[in-house]
Each structure stands twice: as C-alpha cells, then as structure tokens.
Amino acid sequence: MQQQSARPPLTFGNPSPTRADWVDAYLERIGATHPARPDAEALRTLQLRHLTAVPFENLSVHLGEDIVLDEERLVDKIVTDRRGGFCYELNGAFAALLRALGFRVTLLQARVFGDDGGLGIPYDHLALRVATEDGTGPWLADVGFGDHALWPLALDDRTEQDDPCGVFRLREAPQGDLDLLRGGSGRLRLDLRPRVLADFGAGAWYHRTSPDSVFTRSLVCSRRTGTGRVTLSGRTLVTTVGGERHETLLDTDTEVLAAYRDHFGIHLVSPPTVRRVPDA
C-alpha cells in the first residue's frame, strides 16, 4: 500500500494563476525551469528532465489502484503523489504540461513490436507529436516507453538519427503508418492520425487486467539516471553505469522499500507483490 501524500491535490482550469500554480509544481517535480519559449531546445530539455525525474512504473496495477485517463488525475499522480506510471499516464501528463507551456501537441496511438517481430494490440502505446514555434520538427516526444530515446526525434526525417540511447530511424509502413526502429530493429508502429486521451481507455484496461500483458505479469520501476539507468524489478535492483550492468538481489522488505524511496522517491508502507490475473 502506498502512503498518502500530505500535499493538497492540484487544480486545473481557469483563472490563469491556477494554471501557473500546477505548471510551476510540475516543472519543480522534474527539476526544470519555465522555458523562454516553446522551441526544440526547450522540448529536448523537458523530455530529458522528465525521463530522469519520473519513473516508468506499473505499481498501480499491483497495488489495486485505479488508472483514470484524465489529465488532472494524471498530473496529480505525478506531481502531488510523486509517482510515475506507464505510457498512457506519463505521456498523457507530459502532453498537458507541454500544451500549458505553448507547445502544440497531438496524441498518437502506436503498436509495440515484440521480440518475435510481431505487433501488439492497437492503442498499445501513447506517443506525442509536438510542434514548436521555431519552425523545426514536428517532433516525436516520448517519456513513457522505458529504455528509449533520450531526445525527441524528428518525425519527418527518414535518415538515421543519433541519440545517446542508440541510432533511431523512421520509415514508411503500410496504411500511412510509420515504423520506428532502433539499431535496425522495430520498436513502434505509429499511426499518425490525431487521437484524444479517452481513445486509449481500452489499451490501458487491457494492460492492467489481461494475463497476456507484460504489466500484469511483473513489477517494474525504472528511471533514467545521469550515467545510465536504475531499475527495480520485483526484488532485483539493476543499475547500468556507462554501459556496465550490475544486479543486486534485495533480501529484505526493508531493502526493497529503501530502494523505492532512494532511487525513485516512492514511499510505500509494504513492498508490492504481483497480483495474479486468472488466465482467460
């Protein structure tokens, strides 16, 4: 069970001072300052700050917490509760922040390529198309895909794009879609038609209830660091520094709770365990 935050919930809407309050709180959460203008440099900084501050995690699935695809609820979870989430939550909240800062954001649905090369379900993933005011882009921004690109990718560029996490490329796919590859392997198939947050409800429901979803079968909490990545998978703490991977088995509940607190800023009263979903 998660400890309840003592902070009051955020409030969206008008008047504009209220908007400034939650935007400032969100920027503080990710360690960023208010950008001078919504340009490509600001977008890159915001994405990187988000990835290093807010973990990709599926704890709500196993803590019995509801996942509601509503901007206010998503921002409140990340900012007030100091939590993370999976793609629908992280990119849904990030889209709200970017719009409030003056970026033009379109939600895109994507299907994830599996290890066997097959595609996942429709609305498997939520990604963001972001337009900036400096005439660059449009950009593919994403803070909800685990170990992925650190920087936004140029959506109209079909050449190789270098990123600290690898070499990415976008190529044409059937029915006007785009395939995103890293190192030549498929990562996402992007549908470029605009979507709204409610469209992703069925995908979110599947990933939190289906025995076929990776999120119901395991616990994961992962965050980018300045030197690599830190991940807590069940009771195994994995740290990657400069490309070197180190695993530590945490034997006690105290060690597990300390790892959530110290590496991810998540305060729990007891370690979460995988909630088994009956086979269909």
N, C-alpha and C positions, 0 to 999 in steps of 0.2 A: 504494500500500500504506500502511496505517495503522501508525504507530509503536505498539508495545506499551506499555501503561501499566505503570509500576513499582509501582502500588498493588496490594495484595492484593485478591482478589475479596471481595465482601460475602457474608455468610452469613445466610440466613433461618432461621426456626424458633425453637424454644424452647432454653434458657430465655429469659425476657423481657429480660434485659440484652442478649442478642444482637439482639433486635428493636430495642431502643433504639439500638444502635450504627448499624444501617443506616438507621433513620429519621432520626437526627441527621445522618448523612452526606448523605442525600437533601435534607434541609432546608438544609444548608450549600451543597449544589450549586445550589439555586435562590435562595439568599440570603434565606431565610425563617427565622423563629423558631418554636418549638413553640407552637401556639395554646393559649390557656387552655381553650377548649372547642370542639367541632366545630359551630360555628354558621355562619350565612350569611356573616357578615363575614369569618370565617377562610377560608371556601371561596373567596370573591372574591379575597382576598389571595393565597392559594396558587395559584389559577389565573393571576393576573396575573404573579406571580413566576416561575411555570413558563414562561409564554409569553416572557418577556423574558430568561430564562437558558438555556433548552434549545431548540436549533434544530429546526425541521421540516426533515428532510433524507432523501434516498434514496440516500446514498452506498453503503450496503451492497449495493444491487442491482448497482452497477457496480464495486465492489471485490471481488466474489466472496465476500462474507461471508454466512454462513448467517443466516437470521432465524428464531429459535425463539420461539414464543409461550408462554413460561414466565415467570412473574412474576420469579423470581430472576434469570434471564438478562437480562430487560428492564431491571430496576433496575440490575443490574451494568453494563450498557452505558451507561446514562445517568449513573450516579454514579461508578463506578470509571473507565470509559473516557472520561468527559467528552464523550460523543457525544449525538446526538439520534436521530431516527428518523421513521417516518411513523405514521399514526394508530394502528395496532394496537400499536405499540411505545410511543408516547408516552402514549396513554390507558390502555393496559394497565398500565404502570408507575405512572402517576398514581393509578389505582384502588387499587393496592397501598398506596401512601402514604396515601391518604385513609382506607382501612379501618384501617390501623395507628393513625391519629390519632383514630379513633372515629366517622367518618362511615359511613353505610350506603350502599353503592354497588351499583348494578345495571348490568351491561353491556348496551348496546342496539346492535342492528345497524341500519344505515341505508344507503340508496342515494343516491348523489350525482346531483343534476340537472346535466346537461351544458349547454353553451351553446345547444344547439338545443331545450332543454326536455325532452329525453328522460332516462330514468333509467338509471343504471349497474347493475352486477350486484348481486345480493343479497350482503350482507356486504361491500359496497363500503367501508364506513366503520364504525368503532367509536366510539360516544359513551357518555357516562356519565349515568345518573340518580342523583342524590345527595340523600339525606335528611339533614337536620341536626336537632340536638336542640333548636333554638329555636322549632320549630313553623312555620317558614317553608318555602317550597318545596312540592313537590320541585323540584330544580334540574337543568337540563341543563348539565353541565360538559363542556368540550372543550378540550384542549390540543394536538390533533392534526389540525387542519383548516386549516393555513396561515393566510391572511388571513381571520380570523373574529372573532367576538365576543370582546372582552377579558374581559367579566364573565359569570358563569353566568346563564342565562336561566330565568325561572320557567316550569316545564314545564306547569303547569295554567292559565296566563294566556293568553287568546286576544286580548288587546289589543296594541297596539304597545308594544314595549319598547326604550327608548333605550339605546344603548351608544356608547362612543367610536368604534367602527368602523361605526356605522350604526344604522338602525332595523330591528329584527327583530320577527317575528310568527310565532306558531304557529297553524296552522289544521287542522281535521279533514280527513282524507284517507280514501280507500277502505279497507275491511277493518280499521278501527280504528287506522290509522296516523295520524301527524301530519306535516304538511309544515312545514318551517322556511323562512321567507322573509326576505330582507334587501332592503330597498328595493322590495318587491313582487315580487322575482324568487326563484324556488325555489332553495334551497341543498341541503336534505336531505329525504328522506322517512324518518321514524323509525318503526321497528317497536318497540312498547313492551313486547313480551314479553321476559322476562329471558333472558340468554344467558351462556355461560361462555367463557373465553378460547379454548379449543380449537375452539369453533364457527367462529372466524374464520380457521382454517387455510387453507381453500380460497381465501378472498378474498386473504389475504396471498400465497399461492402464485401466484395469477393476476397480482397487481400486480408481482411480482418476476420473472415469466417470460413473460408474454404480450406479443407485439408490439403488441397493441391497448391496452396500459396506458400511461398517460402517464408512469409511473415508469420504464419501460424505454426510453423514447424521449428522455429528457433528464436532466440533472443539476440538482438544485436543493438549495439550503441557505438557509434563511430564518429570521429571528428578529425578533420584535417589539423595538423599542427604546423609550426614554422619549419620543422625539419622532416616531416613525413606524415604519419597518421597514427592515431591510437584507437583501438577497437576493443570493446568488451563483448565477447560472445559467450553467453552463459557465465561460466566461471573462469574462462580463459582470457587473460589480458594480452593483447597483441600490440606491440609497438614497432613501428617502422621508422628508422632513423637513417637518412642517407642511403636508402635502398636496402639496409640490413634489417631483417625481421627477427623479432625476439618474442617468444611466448612465455607467459608465466601463469601457472595454474594457481588460482586463489583457493586455498583450502577452507577458509572460514567465512562465515557470514559477515563478520566484521571487516575482513579484507575486501569482500565484494562491495559492501556499502561504501567503504572508503574510496574504492576505485570509481564508483559512480559519482561520488561527491568531488573528488580531487581532479579527475580528468574531464568530467562533463558538467559539473555544477549541479547535479541532480541529487536531491536529498530524499532518500527513501527510509522507511522505518523497518523494512524487511526486504531481502533480496527477491526480485520477481522470479517466477518459475514459468516454464512453458505450460500454457493451458491447452491440453489436448483437445483437438477438434475431432469429433467422430467422423469416420470415413463415410462418404456419401453412399 
